[in-house]
Amino acid sequence: MGRSYTRSQALFKEALEYIPGGVNSPVRAFRSVGDHPLFIDHGAGSRLVDVDGNEYIDYVGSWGPLILGHRHPQVVAALKKCVEETGTSFGAPTEIETEMARIITRAFPSIEMVRMVNSGTEATMSALRLARAYTNRDKILKFEGCYHGHSDSLLIKAGSGALTLGVPSSPGVPKDIAGGTLTASFNHLAGVEEIFSRMGEEIAAVILEPVTGNMGVVLPAPGFLEGLAELTARYGALLIFDEVMTGFRVAWGGVQTQKDIRPDLTCLGKIIGGGLPVGAYGGRREIMENIAPAGPVYQAGTLSGNPLAMSAGLAVLKELEKPGCYERLDQLTEILAQGLKAGAQKAGIPLRVNRYGSMLTGFFAAQEVKDYKAATSSDTLLFKEYFQLMLARGIYLAPSQFEAVFVSLAHSKEDIAQTVEASEQALHQLAARF
Ligand SMILES: *Cc1c(COP(=O)(O)O)cnc(C)c1O
């Protein structure tokens, strides 16, 4: 469609000289969908503009945080005020940290106390340490295809970039640590029961994305989350919901509030930092008070709870608190889901669209996608072609079959309609090649 990418290509070539793979996070590299990523010049609302001047409707949203879109006026104002009148970091307490903690505890009934950190990786890593200390057990159980950041214990059968690039269990993780991580299949409760029946007394915690985004969007089967809550309670293990992606995205209080389940610990990130580096973990007071300096479990951070991230995050949460936000996100994303399905049907291409709130994945799969096996049976080569055809039509999707599309409040009905039309054309073009 006449788009040129020459400047992105040149910048990528230069970056490859100095940065491993040319990127500061593997998911950005476009390895599974093309030969170079786009270098971004700027964003505005639902749009991105790359360094060659091409414009896109953005469905990545910085991989989830930008639920208000790019440069939302309230976020920009909060950041400006913070830089000009407050400062960027003190390493001493500030009032807005308590304000953030108060809002989080109000939104999540399971969270009585919360500790801020600087990434989702830190949040899950710290929650595991706390769970191990609290239960005096070492093993943890995670699910195939779930991604919880890149700490050693959690890079076992991991999703997201690790899955896309074919390194779900990373070299460099010591055997002893890998051996402490048990894995089960998402949505297969019987398998989890079997593991607990063998070694339930050694398991400190079960951690999962209650709705997955990192193997693409997969919804929990009826009874699955409830079953995990029952099992962990029965064996004295902690249940950790990793809501780094879903927290404040699918609903004000995350998946757990919608499903009325109270995990022992919850991990947050992404949206609560408004586009700045952030993470948080929280839970019952009696567990959280084991963290230093209230208790002996050490966890610290030079920039934790820094005023910039707190200001941006609070500005976002204040917008999301307004009535109608989640209804609007739901409606827009449902229109998109229906449109994508209809386009695929017309073209005769099997596309399984899983949606939860404003997260969606269209899997090029023959069967319904309810687990890791079905997700990974998707036709990734077909996705690659689809991705490029969408990009050529100005639609910026996550560069992997195993990621979510994120709709933001900045997306308009026209954006969605344009996307549906682009998808219909792309699928039509693909069908012609069959
Ligand atoms: C993004 C993500 C993380 C990791 O967060 P970072 O800030 O990238 O370290 C952890 N868990 C889930 C579910 C995520 O989506």
Ligand as a Chemical Component Dictionary entry (heavy atoms), coordinates in Angstrom:
data_LIG
# 
_chem_comp.id                   LIG 
_chem_comp.type                 NON-POLYMER 
_chem_comp.pdbx_formal_charge   0 
_chem_comp.three_letter_code    LIG 
# 
loop_
_chem_comp_atom.comp_id 
_chem_comp_atom.atom_id 
_chem_comp_atom.alt_atom_id 
_chem_comp_atom.type_symbol 
_chem_comp_atom.charge 
_chem_comp_atom.model_Cartn_x 
_chem_comp_atom.model_Cartn_y 
_chem_comp_atom.model_Cartn_z 
_chem_comp_atom.pdbx_ordinal 
LIG C1 C1 C 0 3.421 -7.756  31.694 1  
LIG C2 C2 C 0 3.218 -8.836  32.669 2  
LIG C3 C3 C 0 4.146 -9.123  33.682 3  
LIG C4 C4 C 0 5.505 -8.488  33.726 4  
LIG O1 O1 O 0 5.474 -7.123  33.960 5  
LIG P1 P1 P 0 6.778 -6.243  33.593 6  
LIG O2 O2 O 0 6.415 -4.877  34.066 7  
LIG O3 O3 O 0 6.960 -6.369  32.123 8  
LIG O4 O4 O 0 7.902 -6.844  34.353 9  
LIG C5 C5 C 0 3.814 -10.060 34.627 10 
LIG N1 N1 N 0 2.628 -10.696 34.587 11 
LIG C6 C6 C 0 1.713 -10.455 33.639 12 
LIG C7 C7 C 0 0.419 -11.188 33.668 13 
LIG C8 C8 C 0 1.980 -9.537  32.641 14 
LIG O5 O5 O 0 1.085 -9.343  31.670 15 
# 
loop_
_chem_comp_bond.comp_id 
_chem_comp_bond.atom_id_1 
_chem_comp_bond.atom_id_2 
_chem_comp_bond.value_order 
_chem_comp_bond.pdbx_ordinal 
LIG C1 C2 SING 1  
LIG C2 C3 SING 2  
LIG C2 C8 DOUB 3  
LIG C3 C4 SING 4  
LIG C3 C5 DOUB 5  
LIG C4 O1 SING 6  
LIG O1 P1 SING 7  
LIG P1 O2 DOUB 8  
LIG P1 O3 SING 9  
LIG P1 O4 SING 10 
LIG C5 N1 SING 11 
LIG N1 C6 DOUB 12 
LIG C6 C7 SING 13 
LIG C6 C8 SING 14 
LIG C8 O5 SING 15 
# 
